[in-house]
């Protein structure tokens, strides 16, 4: 599988990568890794850059660690 699929161009579709993530057995681990490492680019654990950014802000607002 093309790794570039998980790093779409700005304005490109993330749907193909999210479709793969939906059935991936390590999706949760991938997401946790991306949050722990502060990954800001690409599709990780079925989430986009914006989705992870929003989740980090929500966790900080609630006083939780991410």
N, C-alpha and C positions, 0 to 999 in steps of 0.2 A: 504494500500500500504506500502511496506517495505521502511522505511526511508533510509536504507542502499543503496538503489538504487541511491540516490542522493550523495553518498559518495563512488564512485567506488575505488577499490584498485588501487594502482599505476600501470599504464599500462592497466587497465581495461577499458571497453567501457563506454562512457558517453551517448551513443545513446539512450538507453532505457529512461533515465531521460530526455534527451532533447526532446524526442518524447512526453512525458507527458507534459512538459513545453509548447510545441508548441500550445496546445489547452487549456491551463490553463487561466482562466479569471483574475487571479491576477499576471500574469507573470511580468508585468511592475512594480507593487508594490514590488514584490519579488526582482527584479533586483535592484530597487532603494534602498531598505533596505540593500541589500548586499553591495552596493557601499558606502552607508552612514556609515555602521558599519565596513567596511573594512574586510568583510568576505574573508578569503583566502582559505578556504577548501570547497569542494563540488560544486554541480551544483545549481546555484541560478538564477532564472529568465531566464533560458535557456542558461546560460553562464558557461563556465568552469573556473577553477582557472586561467589558462593562459590567457584566453580571458579577464577576469576582470583586471588582472595585466596589460595587454597591454592597455586597455582602461584608466586605471589610469595614466599610463605613458604618453599617448597621451594628456590627459587632463592637466597634469602638464606642458608638453611641450608647450601647447597652452596657458597656464596661467589660465586655468579654474579650478574651484573647483570640487572635486569629493568626 
